[in-house]
Structure formats: structure tokens, C-alpha cells
Amino acid sequence: MNEEHSRFLNNIDSPADLKKLSEEDLPAVCRELREFIIDVLSCNPGHFGASLGVVELTVALHYVFNAPKDKIVWDVGHQAYGHKILTGRRDVFHTNRKYKGISGFPNIFESEYDAFGVGHSSTSISAALGMAIAAKKLGRKQQTIAVIGDGALTAGLAFEGINNLASTKADVLIILNDNNMAIDPNVGGFSEYLVDIATSHTYNKIRRDVFKALEKLNLAGERSKDLITKVNNNIKTLFAKQTNVFEGLNIRYFGPVDGHDVNRLVNILSDLKDISGPKVLHIKTKKGKGFEPAEENQTAWHAVGSRFDKQTGKPLEPATDKKSPPKFQDVFGHTIVELAEQNEKIMGITPAMPTGSSLNIMMEKMPDRAFDVGIAEQHAVTFSAGLAISGFLPFCNIYSTFMQRAYDQLIHDVALQKLNVVFCLDRGGLVGADGATHHGVYDLAYMRSVPNMIVCSPLDESELRNMMYTAQLPGMGTWAIRYPRGNGSMTDWRTPFQKIATGKGRKLKDGDELAFLTIGPIGKKVEHAIRNLEEKGYSIAQYDMRFVKPLDEDLLHDVFSKFKKVITVEDGTIVGGMGSAVIEFMADNNYSSKVKRMGVPDRFIEQGTVNQLYHECGFDIEGLVSAAEEMLSKNK
């Protein structure tokens, strides 16, 4: 950003610096903040549209409230870039989402201004209520604000928080950032309801006027409360299209207001500070505000994956004519359409990620057989169970990290009833820049402990197609097929379907000295490591397990009968994962081989490129070669 265009922002190192400015300066601060975000993200890609949409809200919040004493809880943490910049992280913002840099989401270990760590949606109201109740118990004077939006109000946890808040008198302000978007457009009745509320300007104005008049009457006690309630309900009947759901729960509702008018927001927030009890401020914003390409294509600009020209929005990455392998998600998207054309029972379900999962391909071709259920993973799983028990065959596509939110439904509603639901877990393994909240590293471990589950991971795109094909054959039960983010390894991936024997792995390469057991696409890195080891004169075998449940016991008997040195490799936690399953088998069958487990260690891994994180965890190619050499050098 040019110096002459950043005369305010360059002098803001904390919210205290922001408060030194006059209200007349705030629109200029917003312009500079928005320009700064665009400047940095054009060179260092990350989440884009959501933070641009809340620039004015961010400035107003930090101008009015006294963070970190007052608690501002950001839901869907990718809204919080402006917040990070105004709270002392401007000069390190260029490290956002980079290895050893700052997190792309609020992180309590990074700043005292980050009141609560967030990465998954819809947690803000529950967390804010807990903070507000705690403050009251401790006798602290504290404002508590939950900023929720970007589709997060479609999740059950948000409704649970609202319902609990309604039964308290806690001083919690919910700011509903209504941009009618999550990553893809919002779906569901509540999204439509918010649009209807926006027509009730007359109701809100008259309600405020009547309340002020009643307050001047100084009516006492319960009589005052009863009168105000009756008058309020009558106003709603006369002027609102429908009863306001928030005020029906005794949560005072204000709005909707223009979320891009920073001075109006400052005035409203200043007034709301003096109103006790639970309340909602409904603001209307535009995702990607201030950057025309992002305003016009909000889904594509939710997050940008490459550098771009900040004037035109056009990507700056060099074009290549080289044919590259497809993304695993696209292989899923095209394959489910092929299968659905052959099997009329197949349905597609995703919780608010149709573009990210590529289920949008099916939604476009078969709109009556593919469903985006909103940010509601628990509902997605039980909805799938309802379809399955009625004779349909749902493919429920959920990012691995978000599947964690529906574990009870997986066990109780699907596996316990032996229902034929196929879970396609996208973004399995270390995902890179999104960091600890989004790595999909626990799925193999927590799913293999569930009865009636078949849990597998393909080595490549052809295997993904064949696993999907096999899972939809009659009598197959509950499947989980786990694959990573990003591109695979096959350019000619559209191979004919073949049935895979359930619970059967395969030998990829023979050898004499040591055996690698792998699951999923990490096996490709192991193949590379084995070539390096062979150049050094070693004889190494590799087995692709394919399934972590059921295990291929025949294959494992062969391995442990031949090899005294075995290395298991998985792009997932080593605690309870595939390596643990192999060691359990070895112990149960009285084998005594030396086994080294390689994968994600028992700690949370932060952000970075996938290769950087593989290196940190020790199972990049260099780490694999080193581990094999160390094991082979012992007791020769």
C-alpha cells in the first residue's frame, strides 16, 4: 500500500490507536484497511471475500468496545483478517497462513485480542454465552459480542446457543452478519427468513419510538413489563410480515442496518452497550465488498489459491500447457454422476460445500438427486440415514475435519443400523495453509473403532473410482472413503469401473530387507523414497493396505512371516491409526517384528505447505529414506 494512502492504518498498532481518531476519519480507515487486505492477499493468497465484507463492522467494533477486556468472538474465523490487522499484526500479516507465520483464523495463543479459537463454524454464540456467564460470576464488567455470519446460523450448534441464551439474562450481543452467503449461497428456511425480516423497517422504527414513550411513563414493576410485551406484540402484528423469531425467544432484535456504514454502526453499537440482556443486531453486508471481481463471483473469491492482479483480479500464476492430474474432488464429482446414471438409487449430500467437494457437478445435472443441506454436518449424516433406511443409497460428501462434528450420528444413526451410506471424506490428511482446525488427520483412527464400518483410502484416482463403484453395489453396508485435498497422480484417470475385494490390500513391489505398509496417496511418496533407497542398494517391498477396516489379515501374515523390519506410513495421526491397527494385529498373532509408525504425531500441526508439514512430521521423502536407513542399519 502506498504511504500516502495509508496515513491512518500505518499508525494503528492496537485498538487504542484507533480510538484516538475522530468518527469522521473512520470511513478513510475502512478504505485503507480494505486496500491493505487486497494488497497482501494479491501476493499471499488466503480467504478473501468474508473479511472484505466486514471491514466496516471490524472498525466499528474496535472503536466502540474495549478489547481485550471486552470479548469479541468471531464465528467462521476467516472473517477476522481486519481484526488481526487492527490488533497489532499488521506488520506480520504477510505471513498469514504461512509456515511459522500467523494463523488464518483467530488463535488464543497468538494474541490476547483473539478471545476464542475458531476454524469450524457456529461456535460463537455458545462460547460468548459461556464467557458472559463467567464474567458475571466473577464480578467482571465485560461486553461480550458474538459475530456470526457467512452461513454459520444454519448449523444446529448456533440454534442450541441461541436457545440457551434466551433462557438467561446474559449480556450477550449477537451480530448477525447477513451476506446471504457461506462459501456457496446460503440454503434453507432461515436464510429466506432473514430476507423477510429485512422488510420490517417500519416495525423497528415504531417499536423504538413506543419503547421510549413507555419508558417516560415510569410504570412500575411487572405491570410495566406486561404492558410493554403486549404493545410490542401488537406492533409486530400490525407492521411485521411475521413474528420475529429472536424476539419470540425474548432476545431483543435490532435491524437490519447497512453493515457498510461505519458511522451508523458506531452509533448503534454505542447505544447497544447500554442495553442489558441478550440482543441481536442484524446487519446486511456484501461478501467481497470493495473488490468488484469478488462482489460479482462470491463463491470463487471466498478464498483465492493463487496470486492475482489487484486491479483486474486476473491470476498471475504462469499458464502451462502441460496436462496435469485432476483434483481428487473433481474425480469424485464426475464419478458420482457416472454411477448415478447407472444406479437410480444414488443420492448426493453435502453440508454447504457443493463447489469445494465438486458435488455441484451432480447438482447441475441431477438437481433432484443432490442436496446442499447448509452448514449442518449432523443433519447431513442423519438425513442420509433417513434416505438409506428408505431404500436409497446416499453418498454423503463431507470434509474430513467437519466429519468430526457428526461422530454421534455416524455411530448411532448409521453404523448401528448397518445402513448403506457411503461417506466420501474430502481433504483427508494434512491440508496445508488452513492449519490445525482443518487438517483431516483423525478420521482413520476414529472410524476404524466403529463396528459395521468399512474404512478405506485410494492410492490414486482410479482406485477412488473403483472404491466408489464397489461401495454402491448391493449389500455393501457403511463405507468411508477418504482422499486428500488437491491433485492426484493420473492424467488418464477415467478408467473402467472394477469391483475391489473388501478388506483386501495389494503388493505394489517386492523386496527382501524391509517392508513399507501404506494407505492412501501418501503411498506415492513412499514409492519415490523406495527408488532412492534402491539406488543405494537396498531391497525394499511396498504394500498398499487400501483398507484400515477390515484389515487384510492374509497380507499381514505374509508380511510378518517374511519381514523383521516394517514401516507403516499414513497421512493421519499415528495414535490409533493404520499403524496402530497393524501393531495390534502383530501382537494378537504373536509376531515379533520391529515396526516403526510414521504419520502425524500426537500434537496439533499448524499451517504451512503440505510438503513443509510432511517434513515437520518426518514423512516427506527425505524422512522416509532416513527412517528406513536407520532401521536397516540396526542389528545388521
Secondary structure by P-SEA (a helix, b strand, c coil): ccccccccccccccaaaaaaccccaaaaaaaaaaaaaaaaaaccccccaaaaaaaaaaaaaaaccccccbbbbbccccccaaaaaaccccccccccccccccccccccccccccccccccccaaaaaaaaaaaaaaaaccbbbbbbbbcccccccaaaaaaaaaaaacccbbbbbcccccccccccccaaaaaaaaaaaaaaaaaaaaaaaaaaaaaccccaaaaaaaaaaaaaaaacccccccccccccccccccccccaaaaaaaaaaaacccccbbbbbbbbbcccccccccccccccccccccccccccccccccccccccccaaaaaaaaaaaaaaacccbbbbbccccccccaaaaaaacccccccccccaaaaaaaaaaaaaacccccccccccccccccccccccccccccbbbbbccccccccccccccccccaaaaaaacccccccccccaaaaaaaaaaaacccccbbbbbbbcccccccccccccccccccccccccccccbbbbbcccaaaaaaaaaaaaaaabbbbbbbccccccccaaaaaaaaaacccbbbbbbcccccccaaaaaaaaaaaaccccbbbbbccccbbbbbccaaaaaaaacccaaaaaaaaaaaaaccc
